[in-house]
Each structure stands twice: as C-alpha cells, then as structure tokens.
Amino acid sequence: MHDLSATELLARYRDGSLSPVEVVRATIAHIERWEPRLHAFYRFEPEAALASARESEARWRRGEALALDGVPLTLKENIATAGCALPLGTAALADAPPATADAPPAARLREAGAVLLGKTTMPDYGMLSSGLSSLHPAARNPWDLSKTPGGSSAGAGAAAAASYGPLHLGTDIGGSLRLPASWCGIYTLKPSLGRIPIQPPYAGRVAGPMTRTVADAALMMGPLSRPDWRDGMSLPTQNIAWQSPPLAPRGLRIGLLMDAGWGLPVDPEVRAAVEAAARAFEQAGALVEPLAPFSNRAMIDGLDRFWRMRSWLDISALAPERRARVLPYIRDWVSNGEHCTAAELFQGYSQMAALRDAAIAACQPFDCVLSPVAPVVAFDAELASPLHDPARPFEHIAFTVPFNFSEQPAASINCGHTKSGLPIGLQIIGQRHDDLGVLRLSAAYEALRGPQPAWPVP
C-alpha cells in the first residue's frame, strides 16, 4: 500500500477497496523499516497521523471526502506547522519554540485532507545541496546509502524515493527541490515565484511538490496554489486545470542547454542521458535546438557575495555559544561576509536582476528548455557539496539557480541511471508563469521514457 500513488489511493478509497487507516498503518510500518538508515525525518508523528486517518475515513464514509483525503504526506522542516518547532536543520536553534500556526502550504494541504506523517530533514538553514546537518544525522539516498539524497529538501527527496507515502513538500531557492529530485529519481516542479504562497517569501524562494509521478504533483498543485494573504509576493489566483492531459511535443520549439557557462563540467553519463531525452522529444515531433550559455562567473560571484553577507548577518546575530553549533562548513562559507563593503553588497544584489534578464532573454525563443538538473550525480553523504569547498559552494547549481531568479517554472524528472544505478535528472524549464505547460510536458516525457527500474527497498 505504501507504494501506491495518490491518484491510485484516491480511486481505491472511492471504491471502498482500501481505507485511509489501513494505508497509513502500512506506510508507518514501512517507514519504521527504512528510517534507521535513511534519517529522512526530523519529526515523525505516527499517532497523530493515525488520528487524522480515522477522521478521513469517517469523511469518506459520509460522502464528504476532500481533494486529498487520507493520502499520506510529509512536509519539509522549514514549512511551519502549529505546535512544531522550526530549528531549520541547525543545532544553533535546537531549542526553537513551536510555531503558532501552519504556514500557507501546510494549511492548504491539511485543508485538503492529506494526512501529515511528519516533518523531513534539511541541512543547516537550508544552505546546502546535501543532507548534512549539525542537528540531524546525515540524510541518506535510498538508491545507495553511502550517497546524499541532495538538498536542501534532503529528507523529502529520500522519503519520496523510499515510499514514505506519495506526497512530499519541499522548498527551493537555488535547486533545493530539483537537486534531490534528480539524485533520488523522483519528480518535482519548482513553480513560478508566487504560484504557491509561502511564508516567509523572498526573492527566489518557492515551495513545490515532490512525488514519484507527474500526476501526483498535479494533484498537489490544486490546493497549494490557493491564495494566502500572508505571501505579499504571491501571484493572483487563477483557475488552472492542473490535471490537464499531457502536452504533445509535435511542433514545439525546444532549447537544449548543455553548457551552463560556468561550474562543474557535465559528467559523460549525465550528458548521454539528457541528450537521449532530447532525442525522444525530437522523435515525437519537436524541433530541438542548442541553447548557448547565458550566465557567467560575474553573475554567480556577485550572487555568492550577496548571500554570504545575508547569511553572515543571521549567524553573527547569534550568541557566541550558539554560533559555534552551526555546521563548520557553513560558518567558513559565510565568514567573509563580515568584510563585505556596501558597494560589493549592492553589486552582488544587482546580479540577481542580471541573471533574471539573461535567463528570460535566452529562453524567449523557445516553448521550453531542456538541460541537466546537475552536472554530476549523487555524491558522498558526508560531504556538504560535490567539491566540499566553502570557497566554491555553487559550482554544481549552474543549471538550476538561474531559474529561481528568473521566476520561471522548472521541473526535474528522471531520465536515466548511471552504470552504478544512480538516478539522473532532466530539467524542463518553461516560460514565466507557464507552470501548467511544464507539468503537461513532463507528463509527455514520462510516457516517452518508458518503464523505469524498480524503486529501492529496505
């Protein structure tokens, strides 16, 4: 039962062949087999989940079922839920007080009847593309327990690949949804900025679904995209048919970005898998054209300076004994923010606009753009990044970070595996606000790619 998709579960609840209580019980038992090795959960709440499942079961019996009623769900640690602390993955905030209210994504999913199993882990402050944390044991990748699931939505990626139920929610500001999706072989949609209300909102930050199927991500987008006044950057409400059929590739003009212009070189196995995906679109009638690099070292160095300064202000405000508990890699990364001048800070901030304009201009001629999600596959679970060098923290996000600041929707969908069995993600990027188009094209590729390997088991 824990392997069933949300669409399958809802159909089974509807015909009475399964109940939310038995599904949640089975999922809890499955999690208990995996979790001692995966470390995907910050907070696991089986009793509360069973209580919610009983309430859901009663609604189904009364004919009053909600959109996601009885479907198991996890939320990333930094998505506030009433009564649960928000330590943000760092030992510096281990005694953080409980949140007083659900953040918008949590509120919308609970209102839709989803059953919250618990909160998934993240690295300190969500600042890494791995599951390394000063507060939690390092999260592991179900495909290979020696590897990271990616980050910062580390526990969510691991939980989705390991069948901790079908629905998971993460966040992304530079690749934190797409990197774990790529390295865990699952699906995610990083939506347009403001499509899913979030708290707190700021430039580049989004929440998004992490699932095994495109259809399940589409199911989540209905409730998640409902309005919430607490996000002053959210988009106007639209009546979007999220569960529309796949988009036929025939006649589409698709850009293929294989060189980001900076960062780590693309691994040959990654290149081969992404180029094979592009050929599948060509064979389905799309016109695929190469897209030249549009971002550069000046842009990313400026962005790095800005974020070092921003994070230095947060960490330097901590009492010395708390500051000492922050992951050493992150302390080293942000330390030179102390010496950043006002001119350097402004120049760094301005690079977000430069990156945005360059990405939008480069993608403008195309219906969508394809690229690798990351130039490399999952790396050692004990490392903060592929290079593990705080002086070069962004070398692996050259394909993802531009589309946070351009506000474009971008998905990660599995397009192959290495010879050693590690997943490889294809990024599908759409025009600003065309989240539905990215979902529909993702569904088309899901059909084109054919059968997938069996999911990992405990």
Secondary structure per residue as TSV (DSSP state, phi and psi in degrees):
chain	resnum	aa	ss	phi	psi
A	1	M	-	360.0	-33.1
A	2	H	T	-66.8	-18.2
A	3	D	T	-85.7	-10.2
A	4	L	S	-72.7	144.0
A	5	S	-	-73.3	166.4
A	6	A	H	-63.8	-39.3
A	7	T	H	-63.9	-39.1
A	8	E	H	-67.1	-42.2
A	9	L	H	-62.3	-44.1
A	10	L	H	-63.1	-38.4
A	11	A	H	-64.9	-39.8
A	12	R	H	-70.9	-36.6
A	13	Y	H	-64.1	-39.6
A	14	R	H	-65.9	-39.6
A	15	D	H	-89.4	-1.1
A	16	G	T	82.6	6.3
A	17	S	S	-81.5	-13.7
A	18	L	S	-140.5	156.7
A	19	S	-	-123.0	152.3
A	20	P	H	-55.5	-36.2
A	21	V	H	-65.5	-46.4
A	22	E	H	-68.8	-33.6
A	23	V	H	-68.2	-44.4
A	24	V	H	-65.9	-39.3
A	25	R	H	-60.3	-45.3
A	26	A	H	-64.8	-39.0
A	27	T	H	-67.7	-40.8
A	28	I	H	-60.3	-44.1
A	29	A	H	-62.7	-39.4
A	30	H	H	-66.0	-43.4
A	31	I	H	-59.5	-41.3
A	32	E	H	-63.9	-24.9
A	33	R	H	-76.6	-36.2
A	34	W	H	-86.7	-41.0
A	35	E	H	-58.7	-36.5
A	36	P	H	-58.6	-20.4
A	37	R	H	-103.9	-29.4
A	38	L	H	-86.9	-35.8
A	39	H	-	55.9	46.9
A	40	A	-	-85.3	-21.6
A	41	F	E	-101.8	133.9
A	42	Y	E	-85.3	-39.5
A	43	R	E	-144.2	115.8
A	44	F	E	-108.7	126.1
A	45	E	-	-128.0	71.5
A	46	P	H	-64.1	-39.0
A	47	E	H	-66.4	-43.3
A	48	A	H	-63.4	-37.6
A	49	A	H	-64.6	-41.4
A	50	L	H	-65.1	-38.1
A	51	A	H	-62.4	-43.0
A	52	S	H	-64.8	-37.1
A	53	A	H	-64.6	-37.9
A	54	R	H	-64.7	-40.3
A	55	E	H	-63.6	-40.7
A	56	S	H	-63.4	-44.2
A	57	E	H	-58.8	-39.5
A	58	A	H	-64.4	-39.2
A	59	R	H	-65.1	-41.0
A	60	W	H	-61.0	-41.2
A	61	R	H	-65.8	-32.7
A	62	R	H	-83.8	-3.9
A	63	G	T	74.3	27.9
A	64	E	-	-119.9	29.4
A	65	A	-	-63.7	145.8
A	66	L	-	-95.1	178.0
A	67	A	T	-60.1	-37.4
A	68	L	T	-121.7	29.5
A	69	D	T	-60.3	121.5
A	70	G	T	84.1	2.7
A	71	V	-	-86.8	126.7
A	72	P	E	-63.1	144.2
A	73	L	E	-143.4	143.9
A	74	T	E	-122.6	153.9
A	75	L	E	-124.7	143.3
A	76	K	E	-64.6	147.5
A	77	E	T	-50.4	-34.8
A	78	N	T	-87.1	5.5
A	79	I	S	-93.2	108.8
A	80	A	-	-62.4	137.2
A	81	T	-	-130.2	138.0
A	82	A	T	-56.2	130.3
A	83	G	T	88.2	-3.7
A	84	C	-	-114.5	132.9
A	85	A	B	-68.7	158.8
A	86	L	-	-122.0	76.6
A	87	P	-	-78.2	-6.8
A	88	L	T	57.3	34.1
A	89	G	T	74.8	5.1
A	90	T	-	-119.0	138.8
A	91	A	G	-64.2	-20.0
A	92	A	G	-63.6	-23.8
A	93	L	G	-119.3	29.8
A	94	A	T	-60.5	-26.6
A	95	D	T	-104.0	27.6
A	96	A	-	-58.7	142.7
A	97	P	-	-71.0	158.7
A	98	P	B	-67.8	147.8
A	99	A	-	-67.6	149.4
A	100	T	S	-93.1	-13.5
A	101	A	S	-153.9	158.7
A	102	D	-	-71.0	135.6
A	103	A	-	-66.0	161.9
A	104	P	H	-51.3	-47.6
A	105	P	H	-63.8	-38.2
A	106	A	H	-65.8	-42.0
A	107	A	H	-61.8	-44.7
A	108	R	H	-65.3	-40.8
A	109	L	H	-71.7	-35.5
A	110	R	H	-69.6	-39.1
A	111	E	H	-61.1	-27.2
A	112	A	T	-84.3	-0.6
A	113	G	T	92.9	2.8
A	114	A	-	-63.3	147.8
A	115	V	E	-100.0	112.6
A	116	L	E	-77.8	117.3
A	117	L	E	-83.7	-30.0
A	118	G	E	161.6	-171.6
A	119	K	E	-111.5	135.6
A	120	T	E	-95.2	156.2
A	121	T	-	-77.8	162.3
A	122	M	-	-148.7	160.9
A	123	P	-	-75.6	170.2
A	124	D	G	-49.0	121.1
A	125	Y	G	58.2	12.2
A	126	G	G	68.0	25.7
A	127	M	-	-93.9	3.3
A	128	L	S	-124.0	157.7
A	129	S	S	-96.1	34.3
A	130	S	S	-143.2	179.9
A	131	G	-	-99.2	20.0
A	132	L	-	-76.4	131.6
A	133	S	-	-147.4	145.6
A	134	S	S	-79.7	-12.0
A	135	L	S	-102.9	-39.5
A	136	H	S	-110.1	156.1
A	137	P	-	-59.8	148.8
A	138	A	-	-58.7	127.0
A	139	A	-	-66.7	149.0
A	140	R	-	-120.0	157.3
A	141	N	B	-92.5	124.8
A	142	P	T	-60.3	-25.4
A	143	W	T	-74.0	-26.4
A	144	D	B	-161.5	108.0
A	145	L	T	-66.0	-11.0
A	146	S	T	-83.6	-7.9
A	147	K	B	-106.5	158.5
A	148	T	-	-77.4	150.1
A	149	P	-	-79.5	-7.2
A	150	G	-	95.5	178.3
A	151	G	S	-164.3	175.1
A	152	S	S	-86.1	-7.0
A	153	S	S	-82.1	58.7
A	154	A	H	-68.3	-56.1
A	155	G	H	-62.7	-34.2
A	156	A	H	-65.9	-43.0
A	157	G	H	-62.8	-45.4
A	158	A	H	-63.0	-43.3
A	159	A	H	-63.1	-40.2
A	160	A	H	-66.0	-44.7
A	161	A	H	-67.8	-28.9
A	162	A	T	-93.7	7.8
A	163	S	T	68.9	40.9
A	164	Y	S	-80.2	52.9
A	165	G	-	83.4	172.7
A	166	P	S	-90.2	-20.1
A	167	L	E	-115.7	130.4
A	168	H	E	-142.5	147.1
A	169	L	E	-125.5	129.4
A	170	G	E	-126.4	-172.9
A	171	T	E	-134.4	164.8
A	172	D	E	-152.4	131.3
A	173	I	S	-130.6	-10.2
A	174	G	S	-153.0	0.4
A	175	G	S	145.3	8.8
A	176	S	T	-70.9	-12.4
A	177	L	T	-93.3	-47.7
A	178	R	H	-74.1	-36.3
A	179	L	H	-63.9	-51.8
A	180	P	H	-63.8	-32.4
A	181	A	H	-62.6	-44.3
A	182	S	H	-62.9	-47.3
A	183	W	H	-79.6	-13.6
A	184	C	H	-107.5	-1.9
A	185	G	T	76.1	22.0
A	186	I	-	-105.8	-172.7
A	187	Y	E	-111.9	142.7
A	188	T	E	-146.4	154.8
A	189	L	E	-120.5	114.7
A	190	K	E	-84.3	107.6
A	191	P	-	-75.3	171.3
A	192	S	-	-57.8	146.9
A	193	L	T	-55.6	127.4
A	194	G	T	91.1	-8.2
A	195	R	S	-66.4	-39.7
A	196	I	S	-110.8	111.8
A	197	P	-	-57.0	139.7
A	198	I	-	-141.8	159.9
A	199	Q	S	-141.1	124.7
A	200	P	S	-81.9	147.1
A	201	P	-	-89.6	144.3
A	202	Y	-	-161.4	171.1
A	203	A	T	-51.6	126.5
A	204	G	T	87.4	-18.0
A	205	R	-	-86.1	129.4
A	206	V	E	-139.2	160.1
A	207	A	E	-108.8	152.8
A	208	G	E	-159.0	158.9
A	209	P	E	-73.3	145.8
A	210	M	E	-129.9	113.8
A	211	T	E	-142.1	176.3
A	212	R	S	-90.3	-21.4
A	213	T	S	-129.1	154.0
A	214	V	H	-64.7	-38.5
A	215	A	H	-60.5	-38.2
A	216	D	H	-68.8	-36.2
A	217	A	H	-64.0	-40.3
A	218	A	H	-62.7	-39.2
A	219	L	H	-58.6	-41.6
A	220	M	H	-69.7	-31.8
A	221	M	H	-64.3	-29.2
A	222	G	H	-58.0	-61.0
A	223	P	H	-64.6	-40.9
A	224	L	H	-64.0	-31.0
A	225	S	T	-87.5	4.3
A	226	R	S	-67.4	153.6
A	227	P	-	-72.7	155.7
A	228	D	-	-152.3	121.1
A	229	W	T	-63.3	-17.2
A	230	R	T	-71.7	-15.5
A	231	D	-	-103.2	99.9
A	232	G	T	-73.1	-4.2
A	233	M	T	-105.7	6.4
A	234	S	-	-74.8	153.6
A	235	L	-	-78.0	156.7
A	236	P	-	-58.8	146.5
A	237	T	-	-63.1	135.2
A	238	Q	-	-128.4	148.1
A	239	N	-	-90.1	88.6
A	240	I	-	-102.8	131.6
A	241	A	-	-83.8	81.0
A	242	W	T	-61.7	-25.6
A	243	Q	T	-99.7	35.8
A	244	S	-	-67.8	158.7
A	245	P	-	-67.9	164.9
A	246	P	-	-56.5	152.6
A	247	L	-	-90.6	122.6
A	248	A	-	-67.0	127.6
A	249	P	-	-69.4	-20.6
A	250	R	T	-54.3	127.8
A	251	G	T	86.8	-9.1
A	252	L	-	-74.3	146.4
A	253	R	E	-102.0	116.3
A	254	I	E	-120.0	129.8
A	255	G	E	-87.7	145.2
A	256	L	E	-120.8	110.4
A	257	L	-	-102.0	106.4
A	258	M	-	-111.5	-6.8
A	259	D	-	-130.7	114.1
A	260	A	-	-78.1	-14.2
A	261	G	S	98.7	-13.9
A	262	W	S	-164.5	174.9
A	263	G	S	90.2	-172.3
A	264	L	S	-64.9	146.8
A	265	P	-	-67.6	152.0
A	266	V	-	-75.7	126.2
A	267	D	-	-60.2	140.1
A	268	P	H	-56.0	-37.8
A	269	E	H	-69.1	-35.1
A	270	V	H	-65.6	-47.3
A	271	R	H	-57.0	-46.5
A	272	A	H	-62.1	-41.4
A	273	A	H	-67.4	-42.3
A	274	V	H	-69.4	-40.7
A	275	E	H	-66.1	-33.3
A	276	A	H	-65.3	-38.6
A	277	A	H	-63.8	-41.0
A	278	A	H	-62.5	-40.0
A	279	R	H	-64.0	-34.4
A	280	A	H	-63.2	-39.0
A	281	F	H	-67.0	-39.6
A	282	E	H	-61.4	-44.4
A	283	Q	H	-65.9	-22.5
A	284	A	T	-89.0	5.0
A	285	G	T	107.0	3.0
A	286	A	-	-83.7	154.1
A	287	L	E	-98.4	113.2
A	288	V	E	-105.6	124.5
A	289	E	E	-125.2	144.8
A	290	P	E	-66.2	143.6
A	291	L	-	-114.8	124.5
A	292	A	-	-73.0	156.3
A	293	P	-	-58.2	144.5
A	294	F	-	-126.4	-12.7
A	295	S	-	-106.4	162.3
A	296	N	-	-145.4	175.0
A	297	R	H	-62.6	-36.6
A	298	A	H	-61.7	-40.4
A	299	M	H	-62.6	-48.3
A	300	I	H	-74.7	-32.0
A	301	D	H	-66.0	-38.9
A	302	G	H	-65.0	-43.2
A	303	L	H	-61.6	-41.1
A	304	D	H	-61.0	-44.9
A	305	R	H	-60.6	-44.0
A	306	F	H	-61.5	-46.2
A	307	W	H	-73.0	-31.3
A	308	R	H	-61.0	-44.4
A	309	M	H	-65.6	-44.8
A	310	R	H	-59.1	-45.7
A	311	S	H	-72.8	-32.5
A	312	W	H	-61.3	-40.4
A	313	L	H	-61.3	-40.9
A	314	D	H	-65.0	-47.8
A	315	I	H	-76.4	-36.2
A	316	S	H	-68.6	-20.4
A	317	A	T	-75.8	-12.8
A	318	L	S	-73.8	151.9
A	319	A	-	-60.5	148.5
A	320	P	H	-52.8	-39.5
A	321	E	H	-68.7	-30.4
A	322	R	H	-74.0	-43.0
A	323	R	H	-56.9	-36.4
A	324	A	T	-66.4	-18.2
A	325	R	T	-86.6	-12.7
A	326	V	S	-65.7	145.3
A	327	L	-	-50.7	127.5
A	328	P	H	-54.0	-39.1
A	329	Y	H	-55.3	-43.6
A	330	I	H	-72.3	-38.8
A	331	R	H	-59.0	-41.9
A	332	D	H	-65.9	-41.3
A	333	W	H	-59.8	-47.7
A	334	V	H	-86.7	-8.0
A	335	S	G	-60.1	-36.3
A	336	N	G	-77.3	-1.1
A	337	G	G	-61.5	-25.6
A	338	E	G	-60.1	-28.3
A	339	H	G	-106.0	9.3
A	340	C	-	-71.0	129.7
A	341	T	-	-82.6	166.6
A	342	A	H	-61.8	-39.6
A	343	A	H	-65.2	-42.1
A	344	E	H	-65.2	-38.9
A	345	L	H	-63.7	-45.5
A	346	F	H	-65.1	-42.6
A	347	Q	H	-61.9	-40.8
A	348	G	H	-63.3	-44.1
A	349	Y	H	-61.8	-37.7
A	350	S	H	-66.6	-21.4
A	351	Q	H	-70.5	-20.5
A	352	M	H	-63.3	-41.7
A	353	A	H	-68.9	-38.6
A	354	A	H	-63.0	-41.7
A	355	L	H	-65.3	-43.0
A	356	R	H	-58.6	-50.8
A	357	D	H	-63.6	-40.0
A	358	A	H	-65.7	-42.0
A	359	A	H	-66.1	-45.2
A	360	I	H	-63.7	-42.8
A	361	A	H	-64.5	-41.6
A	362	A	H	-66.1	-37.1
A	363	C	H	-84.6	-13.8
A	364	Q	T	-56.0	-38.5
A	365	P	T	-72.0	-8.6
A	366	F	S	-113.5	152.1
A	367	D	S	-71.1	-35.1
A	368	C	E	-159.0	170.5
A	369	V	E	-129.2	140.1
A	370	L	E	-109.1	147.2
A	371	S	E	-161.6	167.9
A	372	P	E	-63.1	152.9
A	373	V	S	-74.2	-45.7
A	374	A	-	-138.1	152.4
A	375	P	S	-74.6	-14.8
A	376	V	S	-131.5	168.4
A	377	V	-	-97.3	-177.7
A	378	A	-	-55.0	137.3
A	379	F	-	-111.0	-175.2
A	380	D	B	-57.8	134.8
A	381	A	T	-64.1	-21.3
A	382	E	T	-89.8	1.6
A	383	L	-	-99.1	149.9
A	384	A	S	-78.8	-28.8
A	385	S	S	-157.5	170.4
A	386	P	S	-56.7	-37.2
A	387	L	S	-87.5	-22.0
A	388	H	-	51.7	43.9
A	389	D	-	-128.1	107.8
A	390	P	T	-64.7	-15.2
A	391	A	T	-78.3	-16.6
A	392	R	S	-135.2	67.5
A	393	P	T	-82.3	-13.8
A	394	F	T	-109.8	7.4
A	395	E	T	-63.3	-19.6
A	396	H	T	-101.3	1.6
A	397	I	-	-112.8	20.2
A	398	A	T	-63.5	-27.3
A	399	F	T	-88.5	-17.7
A	400	T	T	-101.8	-44.4
A	401	V	T	-62.5	-32.8
A	402	P	H	-57.7	-32.1
A	403	F	H	-86.1	-8.2
A	404	N	H	-72.1	-44.9
A	405	F	H	-85.1	-16.7
A	406	S	T	-84.7	-8.4
A	407	E	T	67.8	19.9
A	408	Q	-	-86.7	146.7
A	409	P	-	-72.0	142.0
A	410	A	E	-149.0	131.0
A	411	A	E	-110.0	157.8
A	412	S	E	-119.8	128.5
A	413	I	E	-136.1	140.6
A	414	N	E	-64.8	132.4
A	415	C	E	-126.2	10.1
A	416	G	E	159.8	179.8
A	417	H	E	-136.7	150.6
A	418	T	-	-72.2	171.7
A	419	K	T	-60.3	-28.0
A	420	S	T	-86.1	-0.7
A	421	G	S	96.0	9.7
A	422	L	-	-87.1	138.0
A	423	P	E	-68.4	156.4
A	424	I	E	-129.7	130.4
A	425	G	E	-101.6	139.2
A	426	L	E	-98.1	130.3
A	427	Q	E	-95.9	130.8
A	428	I	E	-116.2	115.2
A	429	I	E	-110.8	133.6
A	430	G	E	-111.5	173.5
A	431	Q	S	-66.3	155.7
A	432	R	T	-50.7	131.0
A	433	H	T	75.5	0.0
A	434	D	-	-91.7	54.8
A	435	D	H	-61.5	-39.8
A	436	L	H	-63.6	-40.2
A	437	G	H	-60.9	-40.1
A	438	V	H	-66.0	-42.4
A	439	L	H	-60.4	-45.1
A	440	R	H	-68.0	-37.8
A	441	L	H	-71.3	-33.6
A	442	S	H	-61.7	-42.3
A	443	A	H	-63.9	-36.0
A	444	A	H	-64.3	-43.6
A	445	Y	H	-68.4	-35.7
A	446	E	H	-54.9	-38.0
A	447	A	H	-76.9	-37.1
A	448	L	H	-67.8	-34.3
A	449	R	T	-74.0	-19.4
A	450	G	-	81.5	-170.0
A	451	P	-	-60.4	147.4
A	452	Q	-	-109.4	158.2
A	453	P	-	-61.6	157.0
A	454	A	-	-61.7	145.8
A	455	W	-	-68.9	152.0
A	456	P	-	-65.2	150.4
A	457	V	-	-123.6	160.1
A	458	P	-	-60.5	360.0
